[in-house]
Each structure stands twice: as C-alpha cells, then as structure tokens.
C-alpha cells in the first residue's frame, strides 16, 4: 500500500542480481484474474 492508500498488483523478481518490481495495475480497477494473467505473461517473457 502506498502512503495515499492505493494498492497495486505487483510482482517482485530479480534481474542481473538486482531485485525489481513490476506493477500490473491498481486494485480494485484490475481484478485478480487479470493480474494473474499479466503475471503469467510476464513470467513467460522473462
């Protein structure tokens, strides 16, 4: 959660030894099924 109260769908991952985070959208604007689909696409890409 951010200081302004917004919650984001995020995925943490490592690239070249550094931790990164990929945001998929704001909850509840993006549903759980959509966030999971975007996560799966990201995993296939990386």
Secondary structure by P-SEA (a helix, b strand, c coil): cccccccccbbbbbcccbbbbbbccccccccaaaaaaaaaaaaaac
